[in-house]
Amino acid sequence: MRRSELVRRIARIPPPEPARRELEQVAAPAEAAADLLLAALAAGDLQGRAVADLGSGTERLAIGAAILGARAVTAVEIDPALVERAREAARKAGVEVSFETRGVAGWCEPVDTVVMNPPFGAQFRHADRPFWTAALAAARRAVYAFALADSRAFVAAIAREAGAQVDARRPIPWSLPRTFAHHVRERRSIEVDLWALRIGAPRAMARSGPHGRHLPSRPV
């Protein structure tokens, strides 16, 4: 599937409306979600694999993974209203996704790959930590996720503590629309990274240091 078509299909999945500030419900831009999924696909971590999307919201990543041929996709989301919207979105997309309406703390069902757009911890400090902990405990192959650029040291450290390797990281364009009441601008750019963490297989670390290699700007 061409990137442009994947972006169009992901863009049809609505963002959380109204978004809940206490859960930091911010949808990944369709372009960013497509780049994450295509990076996982290119690395052999998506097609035919068991995939989980943690803190899945309206399931842009989960549905996108199913579209690209994941064998089984599990979406874990605590907000039941978003789960109902996601069920409808998956039906319209013509894909199957298993839904678990719960928080990620303590969730550790083994999967090949975790994809996620977790809370960034911008509204509530350390809100992102349970997501990274769960992802690194569950994934057998890789974790692909977004994080604020300010969190680079944290992500590298929590990956190292879990015995994972930073396979790749790159800044990614991220335009944040006005989502919460305290947002004063219609849209603003924020500094976000796309991370790829390799579980138990030091591929890139040995040759490129603690921050891994850079993902291509247009994964194919």
Secondary structure as UniProt FT lines:
FT   HELIX           3..11
FT   HELIX           21..23
FT   HELIX           30..42
FT   TURN            43..44
FT   TURN            47..48
FT   STRAND          50..54
FT   TURN            57..59
FT   HELIX           60..67
FT   TURN            68..69
FT   STRAND          72..77
FT   HELIX           80..93
FT   STRAND          98..101
FT   TURN            105..106
FT   STRAND          111..116
FT   TURN            125..128
FT   HELIX           129..138
FT   STRAND          139..148
FT   HELIX           149..151
FT   HELIX           152..161
FT   TURN            162..163
FT   STRAND          164..172
FT   STRAND          175..177
FT   TURN            181..182
FT   STRAND          187..189
FT   STRAND          192..199
FT   HELIX           205..208
FT   TURN            210..211
//
